[in-house]
């Protein structure tokens, strides 16, 4: 579904990505992992068209995403749950969800009611201002908002950062359910143990390059890799 080849990008005259390459097949879940400041969020922003590519290619279902704006990438079926959640604080939970709704032609898609079924807490707070939600509830809302675009590929940047253990478990359970339904997922997170049962493959990012890839079992079996690149 997604192929990233020799991707280079950065901010102004400062290059951050030098050689990012990975692929995600339809129905798979993969991670981008690494220490802070290694280029993971920059990769996501470049994939979404928020930053211009300085080199390389991004191909989604055979279509080159060259020079596409973020809304055009979203219309092709890429849903983003951004770092820091970034819900619309001036809107209610219901308004946040309806603001991004996109009808899916030809198959059963994500609707307002279906998102509330996935996240019952949001049903309880549907009339509430989103800025009054807890961090975990805001993350559920951010995921629901992305699902309302009816994506083929869901990207989550720092999926469970700063959340309590019980909320993290609820988020991972949700993502496993989405994968079982066939959604393709790219996730950035630091909780290797918790996301291991979701993922098909890890990609380690170090100084703007992918330096290793393998299964969660491969990474678990190689303590030296985790120490060298992840600091754990």
C-alpha positions as CSV (number, residue, x, y, z in Angstrom):
1,X,0.0,0.0,0.0
2,X,2.7,2.5,1.0
3,X,6.3,2.6,-0.3
4,X,8.8,5.2,1.0
5,X,12.1,5.2,-0.9
6,X,15.2,7.3,-0.1
7,X,13.1,10.1,1.4
8,X,14.9,13.3,2.2
9,X,13.4,16.3,3.9
10,X,14.0,19.0,6.5
11,X,13.1,22.5,7.7
12,X,14.4,25.5,5.7
13,X,18.1,25.0,5.1
14,X,18.4,22.3,7.7
15,X,18.1,18.7,6.4
16,X,16.7,16.2,8.9
17,X,15.9,13.1,6.7
18,X,18.6,11.7,4.5
19,X,17.6,8.2,3.6
20,X,14.2,7.0,4.9
21,X,12.9,3.9,3.3
22,X,10.2,1.5,4.4
23,X,7.1,-0.2,3.0
24,X,3.7,-1.2,4.4
25,X,1.5,-3.8,2.8
26,X,-2.3,-3.6,2.9
27,X,-3.5,-4.8,6.3
28,X,-0.1,-4.6,8.0
29,X,0.8,-2.6,11.1
30,X,4.4,-1.2,11.2
31,X,6.2,1.2,13.6
32,X,8.8,3.9,13.2
33,X,10.9,3.8,16.4
34,X,14.0,5.6,17.7
35,X,15.1,8.2,20.2
36,X,13.7,11.7,20.2
37,X,14.9,14.0,17.4
38,X,15.8,11.2,15.0
39,X,13.3,12.2,12.3
40,X,10.2,10.2,12.9
41,X,7.8,13.1,13.1
42,X,9.5,14.8,10.2
43,X,8.9,11.6,8.2
44,X,5.2,11.8,9.0
45,X,5.0,15.5,8.1
46,X,6.7,14.8,4.8
47,X,4.4,11.9,4.0
48,X,1.4,14.1,4.7
49,X,2.6,16.9,2.5
50,X,3.2,19.3,5.4
51,X,6.9,19.5,4.5
52,X,8.3,19.4,0.9
53,X,10.4,16.5,-0.1
54,X,14.1,17.2,-0.9
55,X,14.5,13.9,-2.5
56,X,13.1,10.3,-2.8
57,X,9.6,9.1,-3.4
58,X,6.4,8.4,-1.5
59,X,4.0,6.0,-3.3
60,X,0.5,5.2,-2.1
61,X,-1.3,2.3,-3.9
62,X,0.8,3.0,-7.0
63,X,0.3,6.8,-7.0
64,X,3.3,9.1,-6.5
65,X,2.5,11.7,-3.8
66,X,4.8,14.2,-5.3
67,X,3.9,17.8,-4.4
68,X,0.5,17.0,-3.0
69,X,-1.0,19.2,-0.3
70,X,-2.1,17.7,3.0
71,X,-5.8,17.8,2.2
72,X,-5.1,16.0,-1.1
73,X,-3.1,13.3,0.7
74,X,-6.0,12.9,3.1
75,X,-8.5,12.5,0.3
76,X,-6.4,9.6,-1.1
77,X,-7.1,7.7,2.1
78,X,-4.4,8.7,4.7
79,X,-5.7,9.5,8.1
80,X,-3.4,11.2,10.7
81,X,-3.5,11.2,14.4
82,X,-0.9,13.9,15.1
83,X,1.6,14.2,18.0
84,X,-0.1,16.1,20.8
85,X,-3.6,15.1,19.6
86,X,-4.5,18.7,18.5
87,X,-8.2,18.4,18.8
88,X,-10.2,21.5,18.1
89,X,-10.7,22.9,21.6
90,X,-13.4,25.4,20.6
91,X,-15.6,22.5,19.3
92,X,-17.5,19.8,21.1
93,X,-16.7,16.1,20.8
94,X,-19.5,15.7,18.3
95,X,-18.4,18.8,16.3
96,X,-14.8,17.5,16.1
97,X,-16.0,14.2,14.6
98,X,-18.4,15.7,12.2
99,X,-16.0,18.3,11.0
100,X,-13.8,15.6,9.2
101,X,-16.6,13.2,8.1
102,X,-16.1,11.9,4.6
103,X,-18.6,9.4,3.1
104,X,-17.1,6.2,1.9
105,X,-18.7,5.0,-1.3
106,X,-19.0,1.3,-2.1
107,X,-18.4,-0.2,1.3
108,X,-19.3,0.2,4.9
109,X,-17.3,3.1,6.3
110,X,-16.8,4.9,9.5
111,X,-19.8,7.0,10.7
112,X,-20.4,9.1,13.8
113,X,-22.3,6.3,15.4
114,X,-19.7,3.7,14.7
115,X,-16.9,5.9,16.3
116,X,-19.1,6.3,19.4
117,X,-19.5,2.5,19.6
118,X,-15.7,2.1,19.3
119,X,-15.1,4.7,22.1
120,X,-18.1,4.7,24.5
121,X,-16.4,7.4,26.6
122,X,-16.9,9.8,23.6
123,X,-20.6,9.0,23.6
124,X,-20.9,10.1,27.2
125,X,-19.1,13.3,26.4
126,X,-20.4,14.0,22.9
127,X,-21.8,17.5,23.9
128,X,-18.8,18.4,26.0
129,X,-16.1,20.8,24.8
130,X,-13.1,18.8,23.7
131,X,-10.6,21.0,25.6
132,X,-12.2,19.7,28.9
133,X,-11.4,16.1,28.1
134,X,-8.7,14.1,29.7
135,X,-5.5,13.3,27.7
136,X,-6.7,9.8,27.0
137,X,-10.2,11.0,25.9
138,X,-8.6,13.5,23.6
139,X,-6.5,10.8,22.1
140,X,-9.6,8.7,21.5
141,X,-11.2,11.7,19.9
142,X,-8.2,12.3,17.7
143,X,-8.3,8.7,16.5
144,X,-12.1,8.9,15.9
145,X,-11.6,12.1,14.0
146,X,-9.1,10.4,11.7
147,X,-11.4,7.4,11.3
148,X,-14.2,9.8,10.2
149,X,-12.2,10.5,7.1
150,X,-12.5,6.8,6.2
151,X,-8.8,6.2,5.7
152,X,-7.2,3.2,4.1
153,X,-4.0,4.0,6.0
154,X,-3.9,5.3,9.6
155,X,-0.8,7.1,10.9
156,X,-0.4,7.7,14.6
157,X,2.4,9.9,15.9
158,X,3.1,9.1,19.5
159,X,0.1,7.0,19.9
160,X,0.1,6.7,23.7
161,X,2.5,9.3,24.9
162,X,1.8,10.6,28.4
163,X,-1.2,8.3,28.9
164,X,-2.0,6.2,32.0
165,X,-1.4,2.5,31.7
166,X,-5.1,1.6,31.6
167,X,-5.8,4.2,28.8
168,X,-2.8,2.9,26.9
169,X,-4.2,-0.6,27.0
170,X,-7.5,0.7,25.7
171,X,-5.8,2.5,22.8
172,X,-3.8,-0.6,21.9
173,X,-6.9,-2.8,22.1
174,X,-8.6,-0.4,19.8
175,X,-5.8,-0.5,17.2
176,X,-5.7,-4.3,17.3
177,X,-9.4,-4.3,16.5
178,X,-8.9,-1.9,13.6
179,X,-6.1,-4.1,12.2
180,X,-8.3,-7.1,12.5
181,X,-10.9,-5.2,10.3
182,X,-8.2,-4.7,7.7
183,X,-7.0,-1.2,8.3
184,X,-3.3,-0.5,7.5
185,X,-1.5,1.2,10.3
186,X,1.8,3.1,10.8
187,X,2.5,4.0,14.4
188,X,5.2,5.9,16.3
189,X,5.5,5.0,20.0
190,X,8.0,4.2,22.7
191,X,6.0,1.3,24.4
192,X,7.6,-1.6,22.6
193,X,6.2,-4.3,24.8
194,X,2.7,-3.0,24.6
195,X,2.6,-2.6,20.8
196,X,4.4,-5.9,20.0
197,X,1.2,-7.9,19.6
198,X,-0.1,-5.3,17.1
199,X,2.9,-5.0,14.8
200,X,4.2,-6.9,11.9
201,X,7.5,-5.0,11.6
202,X,9.6,-2.3,13.3
203,X,11.7,0.3,11.4
204,X,14.4,2.0,13.5
205,X,15.1,5.6,12.6
206,X,18.5,7.0,13.6
207,X,19.7,10.5,12.5
208,X,17.3,10.7,9.5
209,X,18.0,7.2,8.2
210,X,16.3,3.8,8.6
211,X,19.1,1.7,10.1
212,X,17.3,-1.6,10.9
213,X,14.1,-3.4,10.3
214,X,12.6,-6.6,11.6
215,X,9.8,-8.2,13.5
216,X,9.1,-7.5,17.2
217,X,10.5,-10.9,18.0
218,X,13.7,-10.1,16.1
219,X,14.1,-6.9,18.1
220,X,13.3,-8.6,21.4
221,X,16.0,-11.2,20.7
222,X,18.6,-8.5,20.1
223,X,19.2,-6.6,23.3
224,X,22.2,-4.8,21.8
225,X,20.0,-3.2,19.1
226,X,17.5,-1.8,21.6
227,X,20.3,-0.5,23.8
228,X,22.2,1.1,20.9
229,X,19.3,2.8,19.1
230,X,16.5,3.1,21.6
231,X,18.3,3.7,24.9
232,X,16.4,1.0,26.7
